[in-house]
Amino acid sequence: MTKVRELLSVRLDPSLAAALEHHCAQTGATRSRVVQQSVAQYLVTQSGPTLGSLAEAVLPRVPKRRARAARPSRRQRYRDYVREKRRR
Protein backbone atom coordinates (compact mmCIF):
# COMPACT_ATOMS: atom_id res chain seq x y z
CA MET A 1 0.00 0.00 0.00
CA THR A 2 1.46 3.35 -1.01
CA LYS A 3 0.82 6.65 0.68
CA VAL A 4 -0.71 9.44 -1.36
CA ARG A 5 1.30 12.61 -0.91
CA GLU A 6 0.07 16.08 -1.64
CA LEU A 7 2.18 18.43 -3.73
CA LEU A 8 2.44 21.92 -2.30
CA SER A 9 4.00 24.89 -4.06
CA VAL A 10 5.27 27.72 -1.89
CA ARG A 11 6.65 31.12 -2.87
CA LEU A 12 9.50 32.40 -0.72
CA ASP A 13 11.21 35.75 -0.50
CA PRO A 14 14.67 35.62 -2.09
CA SER A 15 16.37 36.13 1.28
CA LEU A 16 14.35 33.33 2.89
CA ALA A 17 15.03 31.03 -0.07
CA ALA A 18 18.76 31.76 0.20
CA ALA A 19 18.69 31.05 3.95
CA LEU A 20 16.91 27.76 3.27
CA GLU A 21 19.48 26.77 0.65
CA HIS A 22 22.33 27.68 3.01
CA HIS A 23 20.79 25.63 5.84
CA CYS A 24 20.30 22.62 3.58
CA ALA A 25 23.88 22.85 2.33
CA GLN A 26 25.19 23.02 5.90
CA THR A 27 23.08 20.20 7.35
CA GLY A 28 22.64 17.92 4.35
CA ALA A 29 18.86 17.99 4.77
CA THR A 30 16.57 18.33 1.78
CA ARG A 31 14.44 21.41 1.28
CA SER A 32 11.35 19.23 1.32
CA ARG A 33 12.24 17.68 4.69
CA VAL A 34 13.02 21.07 6.26
CA VAL A 35 9.70 22.50 5.06
CA GLN A 36 7.80 19.39 6.26
CA GLN A 37 9.34 19.66 9.72
CA SER A 38 8.71 23.40 9.85
CA VAL A 39 5.05 23.06 8.91
CA ALA A 40 4.60 20.21 11.39
CA GLN A 41 6.23 22.25 14.14
CA TYR A 42 4.03 25.24 13.32
CA LEU A 43 0.86 23.13 13.40
CA VAL A 44 1.82 21.57 16.71
CA THR A 45 2.45 24.96 18.31
CA GLN A 46 -0.85 26.33 16.96
CA SER A 47 -3.11 23.38 17.75
CA GLY A 48 -1.36 21.72 20.67
CA PRO A 49 0.71 18.59 20.37
CA THR A 50 -0.51 15.07 20.27
CA LEU A 51 2.10 12.40 20.66
CA GLY A 52 1.09 10.44 17.59
CA SER A 53 0.89 13.37 15.20
CA LEU A 54 4.13 14.82 16.52
CA ALA A 55 5.97 11.54 16.10
CA GLU A 56 4.68 10.95 12.57
CA ALA A 57 5.35 14.48 11.38
CA VAL A 58 8.70 15.25 12.98
CA LEU A 59 10.58 12.04 13.75
CA PRO A 60 12.22 9.98 11.02
CA ARG A 61 10.84 6.54 10.37
CA VAL A 62 12.54 3.69 12.16
CA PRO A 63 13.95 1.14 9.74
CA LYS A 64 12.56 -2.34 10.01
CA ARG A 65 14.74 -4.80 11.85
CA ARG A 66 16.22 -7.68 9.99
CA ALA A 67 15.13 -11.12 10.96
CA ARG A 68 17.66 -13.02 12.98
CA ALA A 69 19.61 -15.72 11.25
CA ALA A 70 17.88 -19.03 11.62
CA ARG A 71 19.39 -21.10 14.42
CA PRO A 72 20.26 -24.67 13.49
CA SER A 73 17.87 -27.28 14.80
CA ARG A 74 18.83 -29.61 17.63
CA ARG A 75 19.21 -32.43 15.16
CA GLN A 76 21.60 -30.38 13.01
CA ARG A 77 23.61 -29.30 16.05
CA TYR A 78 23.85 -32.94 17.18
CA ARG A 79 25.02 -34.03 13.72
CA ASP A 80 27.68 -31.31 13.75
CA TYR A 81 28.76 -32.41 17.21
CA VAL A 82 29.06 -36.04 16.13
CA ARG A 83 31.05 -35.13 12.99
CA GLU A 84 33.42 -33.05 15.08
CA LYS A 85 33.91 -35.91 17.53
CA ARG A 86 34.69 -38.32 14.68
CA ARG A 87 37.38 -36.01 13.33
CA ARG A 88 39.30 -36.07 16.60
C-alpha distances in whole Angstrom, upper triangle without the diagonal:
4,7,10,13,16,19,22,26,28,32,34,37,39,40,36,34,37,36,33,33,36,34,31,33,35,32,29,26,25,26,22,22,26,25,22,24,27,25,24,27,29,27,27,31,31,30,30,28,25,24,20,20,23,21,17,19,22,21,19,16,18,17,16,20,21,22,25,28,29,32,35,36,39,41,39,41,44,44,44,47,49,49,49,52,54,54,56
4,6,9,13,15,19,22,25,28,30,34,35,36,33,31,33,33,29,30,32,30,27,30,32,29,26,23,21,22,19,19,22,22,19,21,24,22,21,25,26,24,25,29,29,28,29,26,24,23,20,19,21,19,16,17,20,19,17,15,17,17,17,20,21,23,27,29,30,34,37,38,42,43,42,43,46,47,46,49,51,51,51,54,56,55,57
4,6,10,13,16,19,22,25,27,31,32,33,30,28,31,30,27,27,30,28,25,28,30,27,25,22,20,20,16,16,20,19,16,18,21,19,18,21,23,21,22,25,26,24,25,23,21,21,17,16,18,17,13,14,17,17,16,14,17,17,17,21,23,25,29,31,33,36,39,41,44,46,44,45,49,49,48,51,53,53,53,56,58,58,60
4,7,10,13,16,19,23,25,29,30,32,29,27,30,30,26,27,30,28,25,28,30,28,25,22,20,19,16,16,20,18,15,18,20,18,18,21,22,20,22,25,25,24,25,24,22,22,19,17,19,19,15,15,18,19,18,17,20,20,21,25,27,29,32,35,36,40,43,44,48,49,48,49,52,53,52,54,57,57,57,60,62,61,63
4,7,9,13,16,19,21,25,27,28,25,23,26,26,22,23,26,24,22,25,27,24,23,19,17,16,12,13,16,14,12,15,17,15,15,19,19,18,20,23,23,22,24,22,21,22,19,16,18,18,14,13,16,17,16,16,19,20,22,25,27,30,33,36,38,41,44,46,49,51,50,50,54,54,53,56,59,58,58,61,63,62,64
4,6,10,13,16,19,23,24,26,23,21,24,25,21,22,26,24,22,25,27,25,23,20,17,16,12,14,16,13,12,15,16,14,14,18,18,17,19,22,21,21,23,22,22,23,20,17,19,19,16,14,17,19,19,19,22,23,25,29,31,34,37,39,42,45,48,50,53,55,53,54,58,58,57,59,62,62,62,65,67,66,68
4,7,10,13,16,20,21,23,20,18,22,22,19,20,23,22,20,23,25,24,22,19,15,14,10,13,15,12,12,15,16,14,15,19,18,18,21,23,22,23,25,24,24,25,23,20,21,21,18,16,18,20,20,20,24,25,27,31,33,35,39,41,43,47,50,52,55,57,55,56,60,60,59,61,64,63,63,66,68,67,69
4,6,10,13,16,18,20,17,16,19,20,17,18,21,20,19,22,24,23,22,18,15,13,10,13,14,10,10,14,14,12,14,17,16,16,19,21,20,21,23,23,24,25,23,20,20,21,19,16,18,21,20,22,25,27,29,33,35,38,41,44,46,49,52,54,58,59,58,58,62,62,61,63,66,66,65,69,70,69,71
4,7,10,14,15,18,15,13,17,18,15,16,20,20,18,21,23,23,22,19,15,12,11,14,14,11,12,16,15,13,16,19,17,18,21,22,22,23,25,25,27,28,26,23,23,24,22,19,20,23,23,24,28,29,32,35,38,41,44,46,49,52,55,57,61,62,60,61,65,65,64,66,69,68,68,71,73,72,73
4,6,10,12,14,12,10,14,15,13,14,18,17,17,20,22,21,21,18,15,12,11,14,13,10,12,15,13,12,15,17,15,17,20,21,20,22,24,24,26,27,26,23,23,24,22,19,20,23,23,25,29,30,33,37,39,42,45,48,50,53,57,59,62,64,62,63,66,67,65,67,70,70,69,72,74,73,75
4,7,9,12,10,9,13,14,12,14,17,17,17,20,22,22,22,19,17,13,13,16,15,12,15,17,15,14,18,19,17,19,22,22,22,24,27,27,29,30,30,26,25,27,25,22,23,26,26,28,32,33,36,40,42,45,48,51,53,56,60,62,65,67,65,66,69,70,68,70,73,72,72,75,77,76,77
4,6,8,6,6,9,10,10,12,14,15,15,18,19,20,20,18,16,12,13,16,14,11,15,16,14,14,18,18,17,19,22,22,21,24,26,27,29,30,30,26,25,27,26,22,22,25,25,28,32,33,36,40,42,45,48,51,54,56,60,62,65,67,65,65,69,70,68,70,73,72,71,75,77,75,77
4,5,5,6,9,10,11,12,14,15,16,18,20,21,22,20,18,15,17,19,16,14,18,19,16,17,21,21,19,21,24,23,23,26,28,29,32,33,33,29,28,30,29,25,25,28,28,31,34,36,40,43,45,48,51,53,57,59,63,65,68,70,68,68,72,73,71,73,76,75,74,77,79,78,79
4,5,5,6,9,10,10,12,14,15,16,18,20,20,19,18,15,17,19,17,16,19,21,18,19,23,23,21,24,27,26,26,29,31,31,34,35,35,31,30,31,30,27,26,29,29,32,35,36,40,43,45,49,51,53,56,59,63,65,68,70,68,68,72,72,70,72,75,74,73,77,78,77,78
4,5,5,6,9,10,10,12,14,15,16,18,20,19,18,15,18,19,16,16,19,20,17,19,22,21,20,24,26,25,25,29,30,30,33,34,34,31,29,31,30,26,25,28,28,31,34,36,40,42,45,48,51,53,56,59,62,65,68,70,68,67,71,72,70,71,75,74,73,76,78,76,77
4,5,5,6,9,10,10,12,14,15,16,18,16,15,12,14,16,13,12,16,16,13,15,18,18,17,20,22,21,22,25,26,27,29,30,30,27,25,27,26,23,21,24,25,28,31,33,36,39,42,45,48,50,53,56,59,62,65,67,65,65,68,69,67,69,72,71,70,73,75,74,75
4,5,5,6,9,10,11,12,14,15,16,14,13,10,12,14,12,11,15,16,14,16,19,19,18,21,23,23,24,27,28,28,30,31,31,27,26,27,26,22,21,24,24,27,30,31,35,38,40,44,46,48,51,54,58,60,63,65,63,63,67,67,65,67,70,69,68,72,74,72,73
4,5,5,6,9,10,10,12,14,15,15,14,11,15,16,14,14,18,18,16,18,21,21,21,24,26,25,26,29,30,30,32,33,33,30,28,29,28,25,23,25,25,28,31,32,36,39,41,44,47,49,52,55,58,61,64,66,64,63,67,67,65,67,70,69,68,71,73,71,73
4,5,5,6,9,10,11,12,14,13,13,11,14,15,12,12,16,16,14,17,19,18,18,22,23,23,24,27,28,27,30,30,30,27,25,26,26,23,21,23,23,27,29,31,34,37,39,43,45,47,51,53,57,59,62,64,62,62,66,66,64,66,69,68,67,70,72,70,71
4,5,5,6,9,10,11,11,10,10,7,10,11,8,9,13,13,11,14,17,16,17,20,21,21,22,25,26,25,27,28,27,25,22,23,23,19,18,20,20,23,26,28,31,34,36,40,42,44,48,50,54,56,59,61,59,59,63,63,61,63,66,65,64,67,69,68,69
4,5,5,6,9,10,10,10,9,7,11,12,10,12,15,15,15,17,19,19,20,23,24,25,26,29,29,28,30,30,30,27,25,26,25,22,20,22,21,24,27,28,31,34,36,40,42,44,47,50,53,56,59,61,59,58,62,62,60,62,65,64,63,66,68,66,68
4,5,5,6,9,10,10,11,10,14,14,12,14,17,17,16,19,21,20,21,24,25,25,27,30,30,29,31,31,31,29,26,26,26,23,21,22,22,25,27,29,32,35,37,40,42,44,48,50,53,56,59,61,59,58,62,63,60,62,65,64,63,66,68,66,67
4,5,5,6,8,8,9,9,12,12,9,12,14,13,13,16,18,17,18,21,22,22,24,27,27,26,28,27,28,25,23,23,23,20,17,19,19,22,24,26,29,32,34,38,39,42,45,48,51,54,57,59,56,56,60,60,58,60,63,62,61,64,66,64,65
4,5,5,5,5,6,6,10,10,8,11,13,13,13,16,18,18,19,22,23,23,25,27,28,26,28,27,27,24,22,22,21,19,17,18,17,20,22,23,27,29,31,35,37,39,42,45,48,51,54,56,54,53,57,58,55,57,61,59,58,62,64,62,63
4,6,5,7,9,10,13,13,12,14,17,17,17,20,21,21,23,26,26,27,29,31,31,30,31,30,30,28,26,25,25,22,20,21,19,22,24,25,29,31,32,36,38,40,43,46,49,52,55,57,54,54,58,58,55,57,61,59,58,62,63,61,63
4,6,8,11,12,15,14,12,16,18,17,17,20,21,21,23,25,26,26,28,31,30,29,31,29,30,28,25,25,25,22,20,20,19,22,24,25,29,30,32,36,37,40,43,45,49,52,54,57,54,53,57,58,55,57,60,59,57,61,63,61,62
4,5,9,11,13,11,10,14,15,14,15,18,19,18,21,23,23,24,27,28,28,26,27,26,26,25,22,21,21,19,16,16,15,19,20,21,25,27,29,33,34,36,40,42,45,48,51,53,51,50,54,55,52,54,57,56,55,58,60,58,59
4,7,9,12,10,10,14,15,14,16,19,20,20,22,24,24,26,28,30,29,27,28,27,26,25,22,21,21,19,17,16,15,17,19,20,23,25,27,31,33,34,38,40,44,47,49,52,49,49,52,53,50,52,56,54,53,57,58,57,58
4,7,8,7,7,10,11,11,13,15,16,16,19,21,21,22,25,26,26,24,25,24,23,21,19,18,18,15,13,14,12,15,17,18,22,24,26,30,32,34,38,40,44,46,49,51,49,49,53,53,51,53,56,55,54,57,59,58,59
4,5,5,6,9,10,11,12,14,15,17,18,20,21,23,24,26,26,24,25,25,23,21,20,19,18,15,14,15,13,16,18,19,23,25,27,31,33,35,39,41,45,47,51,53,50,50,54,54,52,54,58,57,56,59,61,59,61
4,6,5,6,9,10,10,12,14,15,16,18,20,21,22,24,25,24,25,25,24,21,20,20,18,15,14,16,15,18,21,22,25,28,30,34,37,39,42,45,48,51,54,56,54,54,57,58,56,58,61,60,59,63,64,63,64
4,6,5,6,9,10,11,12,14,15,16,18,20,21,22,23,22,23,22,21,18,17,18,15,13,13,14,13,16,19,20,23,26,29,32,35,37,40,43,46,49,52,54,52,52,56,56,55,57,60,59,58,62,64,62,64
4,5,5,6,8,10,10,12,14,15,16,18,20,21,21,19,20,20,19,16,15,14,13,10,9,11,10,13,16,17,21,24,26,30,32,35,38,41,44,46,49,52,50,50,53,54,52,54,57,57,56,59,61,60,61
4,5,5,6,9,10,10,12,14,15,17,18,20,20,19,20,20,20,17,15,15,15,11,10,12,12,15,18,20,24,27,29,33,35,38,41,43,47,49,52,55,53,52,56,57,55,57,60,59,59,62,64,62,64
4,5,5,6,8,10,10,12,14,15,16,18,19,18,20,20,19,16,15,16,15,11,11,14,14,17,20,22,25,29,31,35,37,40,43,46,49,51,54,57,55,55,58,59,57,59,63,62,61,64,66,65,67
4,5,5,6,9,10,11,12,14,15,16,17,16,17,17,16,13,12,13,11,8,8,11,11,14,17,20,23,26,29,32,35,37,40,43,46,49,52,54,52,52,56,57,55,57,60,60,59,62,64,63,65
4,6,5,6,9,10,10,12,14,15,15,14,15,15,15,12,10,11,10,7,6,9,10,13,16,19,22,25,28,31,34,37,40,42,46,48,51,53,52,51,55,56,54,56,59,59,58,61,63,62,64
4,5,5,6,9,10,11,12,14,15,14,16,17,17,14,12,14,13,10,9,12,14,17,20,23,26,29,32,35,38,41,43,46,50,52,55,57,55,55,59,60,58,60,63,63,62,65,67,66,67
4,5,5,6,9,10,11,12,13,13,15,16,16,12,11,14,13,9,10,13,15,18,21,24,27,30,33,36,38,41,44,47,50,52,55,58,56,56,60,61,59,61,64,64,63,66,68,67,69
4,5,5,6,9,10,10,11,10,11,12,12,9,7,10,9,6,7,10,13,15,18,21,24,27,30,33,36,39,41,44,48,49,52,55,53,53,57,58,56,58,62,61,61,64,66,65,66
4,5,5,6,9,10,10,9,12,13,13,10,8,11,12,8,8,11,14,17,20,23,26,28,32,35,37,40,43,45,49,51,53,56,55,54,58,59,58,59,63,63,62,64,67,66,67
4,5,5,6,9,10,10,13,15,16,12,11,14,14,11,11,15,17,20,23,26,29,32,35,38,41,44,46,49,52,54,57,60,58,58,62,63,61,63,66,66,65,68,71,70,71
4,5,5,6,8,8,11,13,13,10,9,13,13,10,11,15,18,20,23,26,28,31,35,37,40,43,46,48,52,53,56,59,57,57,61,62,61,62,66,66,65,68,70,70,71
4,5,5,5,5,8,10,11,8,7,11,12,10,10,13,17,19,21,25,27,30,33,36,38,42,44,46,50,51,54,57,56,55,59,60,59,60,64,64,63,66,68,68,69
4,6,6,7,11,13,15,12,10,14,15,13,13,16,19,22,24,28,30,33,36,39,41,45,47,49,53,55,57,60,59,58,62,63,62,63,67,67,66,69,71,70,71
4,6,9,12,15,16,13,13,16,17,14,15,19,22,24,27,30,32,35,39,41,44,47,49,52,55,57,59,62,61,61,64,66,64,66,69,69,69,71,74,73,74
4,7,9,12,14,11,11,15,16,14,15,18,21,23,26,29,31,34,37,40,42,46,48,50,54,55,57,60,59,59,62,64,63,64,68,68,67,70,72,72,73
4,7,10,12,10,10,13,15,14,14,17,20,22,24,28,30,32,36,38,40,44,46,48,52,53,55,58,57,57,60,62,61,62,65,66,65,68,70,70,71
4,6,9,7,6,10,12,11,11,14,17,19,21,24,26,29,32,34,37,40,42,44,48,49,52,55,54,53,57,58,57,58,62,62,61,64,67,66,67
4,6,6,6,8,10,11,12,13,17,17,19,23,24,26,30,32,34,38,40,42,45,46,49,52,51,51,54,56,55,56,59,60,59,62,64,64,65
4,6,5,6,9,10,11,11,14,15,16,20,21,23,27,29,31,34,36,38,42,43,45,48,48,47,50,52,51,52,56,56,55,58,61,60,61
4,5,5,6,9,10,10,13,13,14,18,19,21,25,27,29,33,34,37,40,41,44,47,46,46,49,51,50,51,54,55,54,57,59,59,60
4,5,5,6,8,10,13,13,15,19,20,23,27,29,31,35,37,39,43,44,47,49,48,48,52,53,52,54,57,57,57,59,62,61,63
4,6,5,6,8,11,12,15,18,20,23,26,29,31,35,37,39,43,44,47,50,49,48,52,53,52,53,57,57,56,59,61,61,62
4,6,6,5,8,9,11,15,17,19,23,25,27,31,33,35,39,41,43,46,45,44,48,49,48,50,53,53,52,55,58,57,58
4,6,6,8,8,11,14,16,19,22,24,27,31,33,35,39,40,43,46,45,45,48,49,48,50,53,53,53,55,58,57,59
4,6,8,10,13,16,18,21,25,27,30,33,36,38,42,44,47,49,48,48,51,52,51,53,56,56,55,58,60,60,61
4,7,9,12,15,18,21,24,27,30,33,36,38,42,44,46,49,47,47,51,52,50,52,55,55,54,57,60,59,60
4,6,9,12,15,17,21,24,26,29,32,34,38,40,43,45,44,43,47,48,47,48,52,51,51,53,56,55,56
4,6,9,12,15,18,21,24,27,30,32,36,38,41,43,41,41,45,46,44,46,49,49,48,51,53,52,54
4,6,9,12,15,18,21,24,27,29,33,35,38,40,39,38,42,43,42,43,47,46,46,49,51,50,52
4,6,9,12,15,18,21,23,26,29,32,34,37,35,35,39,40,38,40,43,43,42,45,48,47,48
4,6,9,12,15,18,21,23,27,29,32,34,33,33,36,37,35,37,41,40,40,43,45,44,46
4,6,9,12,15,18,20,24,26,29,31,30,30,33,34,33,35,38,38,37,40,43,42,44
4,6,9,12,15,17,21,23,26,28,27,26,30,31,30,31,35,34,34,37,39,39,40
4,6,9,12,14,18,20,23,25,24,24,27,28,27,29,32,31,31,34,36,36,37
4,6,8,11,15,17,20,22,20,21,24,25,24,26,29,29,29,32,34,33,35
4,6,8,12,14,17,20,18,18,21,22,21,23,26,26,26,28,31,30,32
4,6,9,12,15,17,15,15,19,19,18,20,23,23,22,26,27,27,29
4,6,9,12,14,12,13,16,17,16,18,21,21,21,24,26,26,28
4,6,9,11,10,9,13,14,13,15,18,18,18,21,23,23,25
4,7,8,6,6,10,11,10,12,15,15,16,18,20,21,22
4,5,5,6,9,10,11,12,14,15,17,18,20,21,23
4,5,5,6,9,10,10,12,14,15,16,18,20,21
4,5,5,6,9,10,11,12,14,15,17,19,20
4,5,5,6,9,10,11,12,14,15,17,19
4,5,5,6,9,10,11,12,14,16,17
4,5,5,6,9,10,10,12,14,16
4,5,5,6,9,10,11,13,15
4,5,5,6,9,10,11,13
4,6,5,6,9,10,11
4,5,5,6,9,10
4,5,5,6,9
4,5,5,7
4,5,5
4,5
4
